Amino acid sequence: MDGFALNTFSQDELYAIHCATLDVLHHVGVRVDSPEARDLFDGGGAFVDPKTNIVKIPPYLVEDAIRSTPGTLILAGRDPNKDYCMEANRVGFVNFGEGVNVIDPVTRKYRTTTKADVANAARMSDYLSEMDISYRAVVAQDQPGHVQSLHNAEAIFPNTTKHFFIGADGVKNARKLIKMAQAVAGGKDQLRERPLITFNVCPTSLLKLIPECTDVVIEAARAGIAINIISMAMAGATSPVTLAGTLVTHNAEVLSTIVLNQLACKGAPCIYGSSTTIMDMRYTTAPVGAPELGMISASVAKMAQYYLLPSFVAGG
C-alpha cells in the first residue's frame, strides 16, 4: 500500500535544493580524512586538495552516482517470508536506536543497557508484525566499547529472523560483521545474493566524512552489503537554521557518501537516511520528538523520491 504523504516541496523546489546541493559539492566540497576514500574520489574525477583533505565533486559525478544506485532494495531476512522490499511509496516501520538506558522490566529501575537487553529487544521486534525489519535498539554496554557492535550482532542474529540494521564502529568491525553474516547465510556468495544486514553510517555535520564512515562504506559496497546513510545535522547548530538550508547540507552529506559508495562498487545498494532535526537552544539537545523533525523527515523522504532512492527517516 502507498503510504501517507506530506508534500513539503514542489518539484521546482526540490530541483532548486538539488541544484544548490550540486553547487555546494562542486565549489565548497566535503572534508574526507580517509586516504583510501580520497584515492577513490580522485580516481573517479573529483578534485582532491591533499593539504586540506577537501574533496570537490563535479555535478556529473554526483548525478551519475544517483543513476547507478538501485531504486529498489530487498532487505533479506533469515526467514525468506520476512523479506522486506524497499521501493517507491512503500512505507515500512522499524524501531529506532541506540538506547543507552532502559527501565528494567522486572525491577523497574532505570539502568544502563546490557547485551541481554539487545537480545530481548531483537526478540521483541521479531515478534511484532508491525515491525518490517529489526534495528539495533540498545547497546551492549557491559561489553568493551571497541567491540560492542560485534556483541550487538551476536545477540541479534539468533533472536530475529528479520533483516536488521547495525552500526559497525569502524572498518575492522565491519569486516568481522560481514564474516559473521556470511557464516549465518551459509557462505560469501549466499550473503551477496541475500544480504542479511545493513550497515548504518553517519556523515559528520558539517560536510565531513570521517574514516569510521567512509571505510565502512567502501567495505560494504565491495561485499554487497547495503549502507544506510544517516545524516544527523541539527538546524541552527551544525547546519543552517532554515529548513531548506538544512536540507541542502544534509543532501550534500548523503550524496557525497553515495558517490563514494558507487565509486567503490558501481550499482552497490544504499539507502538515503536521516535523523536530522533542530537544535533545542534552551537545553542544547537534539529533540527527536520535535515537530520540526517530522517536517524534515517528510522533506528528506521527498528528496529520496526525487532521486528514485529508498529512504529511511526518523519518526517523532
Backbone hydrogen bonds, N-H to C=O, Kabsch-Sander energy under -0.5 kcal/mol:
donor,donor_aa,acceptor,acceptor_aa,energy
3,G,89,N,-1.3
8,T,6,L,-1.5
14,L,10,S,-2.4
15,Y,11,Q,-2.2
16,A,12,D,-1.9
17,I,13,E,-2.2
18,H,14,L,-2.3
19,C,15,Y,-2.6
20,A,16,A,-2.3
21,T,17,I,-2.2
22,L,18,H,-2.4
23,D,19,C,-2.0
24,V,20,A,-2.1
25,L,21,T,-2.7
26,H,22,L,-2.1
27,H,23,D,-2.6
28,V,24,V,-2.2
29,G,24,V,-2.9
30,V,55,V,-2.3
31,R,207,L,-2.3
32,V,53,N,-2.9
33,D,209,L,-1.6
38,R,34,S,-2.4
39,D,35,P,-2.2
40,L,36,E,-1.9
41,F,37,A,-2.5
42,D,38,R,-2.8
43,G,39,D,-2.7
44,G,40,L,-1.6
45,G,41,F,-0.7
45,G,42,D,-0.9
46,A,41,F,-2.6
47,F,56,K,-3.0
48,V,46,A,-0.6
49,D,47,F,-0.5
49,D,54,I,-2.5
53,N,49,D,-2.3
54,I,49,D,-0.5
55,V,30,V,-3.3
56,K,47,F,-2.9
56,K,54,I,-0.5
57,I,25,L,-2.2
57,I,55,V,-0.5
61,L,58,P,-0.9
62,V,58,P,-1.4
63,E,59,P,-2.5
64,D,60,Y,-1.9
65,A,61,L,-1.8
66,I,62,V,-2.1
67,R,63,E,-2.0
68,S,64,D,-1.7
69,T,65,A,-0.9
69,T,66,I,-0.7
73,L,86,M,-2.5
75,L,73,L,-0.6
75,L,84,Y,-3.6
76,A,74,I,-0.9
76,A,195,P,-1.0
79,D,161,T,-2.1
82,K,79,D,-2.9
83,D,80,P,-1.5
84,Y,75,L,-2.1
86,M,73,L,-3.5
86,M,84,Y,-0.6
87,E,85,C,-0.6
90,R,87,E,-1.7
91,V,1,M,-0.7
91,V,89,N,-0.6
92,G,90,R,-0.5
99,G,137,A,-3.5
102,V,111,R,-2.7
104,D,102,V,-0.7
104,D,109,K,-3.2
108,R,104,D,-2.0
111,R,102,V,-2.7
111,R,109,K,-0.6
113,T,100,V,-1.4
118,V,114,T,-1.6
119,A,115,K,-2.0
120,N,116,A,-2.5
121,A,117,D,-2.7
122,A,118,V,-2.1
123,R,119,A,-2.2
124,M,120,N,-2.1
125,S,121,A,-2.5
126,D,122,A,-1.9
127,Y,123,R,-1.5
128,L,124,M,-2.0
131,M,128,L,-1.2
132,D,93,F,-2.6
132,D,130,E,-0.7
133,I,93,F,-1.0
134,S,163,H,-3.0
136,R,165,F,-1.7
137,A,135,Y,-0.8
139,V,99,G,-1.3
141,Q,113,T,-0.8
141,Q,139,V,-1.9
143,Q,140,A,-1.6
147,V,144,P,-1.5
148,Q,145,G,-1.2
150,L,147,V,-0.6
151,H,147,V,-1.7
152,N,148,Q,-2.8
153,A,149,S,-2.2
154,E,150,L,-2.3
155,A,151,H,-1.8
156,I,152,N,-1.9
157,F,153,A,-2.8
159,N,156,I,-1.7
160,T,156,I,-0.7
160,T,157,F,-0.8
164,F,196,L,-1.5
165,F,134,S,-1.9
166,I,198,T,-2.3
168,A,200,N,-0.6
170,G,212,E,-0.6
174,A,170,G,-1.9
175,R,171,V,-2.3
176,K,172,K,-1.6
177,L,173,N,-2.8
178,I,174,A,-2.3
179,K,175,R,-1.8
180,M,176,K,-2.3
181,A,177,L,-2.5
182,Q,178,I,-2.4
183,A,179,K,-2.1
184,V,180,M,-2.0
185,A,181,A,-2.7
186,G,182,Q,-1.7
187,G,182,Q,-2.3
191,L,187,G,-2.0
192,R,188,K,-2.0
193,E,189,D,-2.0
194,R,190,Q,-2.3
198,T,164,F,-1.7
199,F,226,A,-2.3
200,N,166,I,-2.1
201,V,228,N,-2.4
204,T,208,K,-3.1
205,S,203,P,-0.6
208,K,204,T,-1.7
209,L,31,R,-3.3
210,I,208,K,-0.6
213,C,210,I,-1.8
214,T,210,I,-2.5
215,D,211,P,-2.1
216,V,211,P,-0.5
217,V,213,C,-2.1
218,I,214,T,-2.3
219,E,215,D,-2.1
220,A,216,V,-2.8
221,A,217,V,-2.3
222,R,218,I,-1.9
223,A,219,E,-1.1
223,A,220,A,-0.5
224,G,220,A,-0.8
224,G,221,A,-0.7
225,I,220,A,-2.5
226,A,197,I,-0.6
227,I,269,P,-1.0
228,N,199,F,-3.3
229,I,227,I,-0.7
229,I,271,I,-2.3
230,I,201,V,-2.9
230,I,228,N,-0.9
231,S,229,I,-0.8
231,S,273,G,-0.9
232,M,203,P,-0.5
235,A,233,A,-0.5
235,A,277,T,-2.8
236,G,239,S,-2.1
237,A,234,M,-2.4
238,T,234,M,-1.1
239,S,234,M,-1.4
246,T,242,T,-2.4
247,L,243,L,-2.1
248,V,244,A,-1.7
249,T,245,G,-1.8
250,H,246,T,-2.8
251,N,247,L,-2.9
252,A,248,V,-2.2
253,E,249,T,-2.2
254,V,250,H,-2.3
255,L,251,N,-3.0
256,S,252,A,-2.1
257,T,253,E,-1.3
258,I,254,V,-2.2
259,V,255,L,-2.4
260,L,256,S,-1.8
261,N,257,T,-2.5
262,Q,258,I,-2.4
263,L,259,V,-2.2
264,A,260,L,-2.0
265,C,261,N,-1.6
268,A,265,C,-2.1
271,I,227,I,-2.7
272,Y,310,P,-2.8
273,G,229,I,-1.9
273,G,271,I,-0.9
274,S,312,F,-1.4
275,S,231,S,-2.6
277,T,233,A,-2.0
279,M,235,A,-2.1
280,D,278,I,-0.6
280,D,285,T,-2.9
281,M,279,M,-1.0
284,T,280,D,-2.2
285,T,280,D,-0.8
288,V,286,A,-1.0
290,A,287,P,-1.4
293,L,290,A,-1.0
294,G,290,A,-1.1
295,M,291,P,-1.8
296,I,292,E,-2.8
297,S,293,L,-3.1
298,A,294,G,-2.3
299,S,295,M,-1.9
300,V,296,I,-2.9
301,A,297,S,-2.4
302,K,298,A,-1.7
303,M,299,S,-2.2
304,A,300,V,-2.6
305,Q,301,A,-2.2
306,Y,302,K,-2.3
307,Y,303,M,-1.6
308,L,305,Q,-0.9
309,L,304,A,-2.9
312,F,272,Y,-2.1
314,A,274,S,-1.1
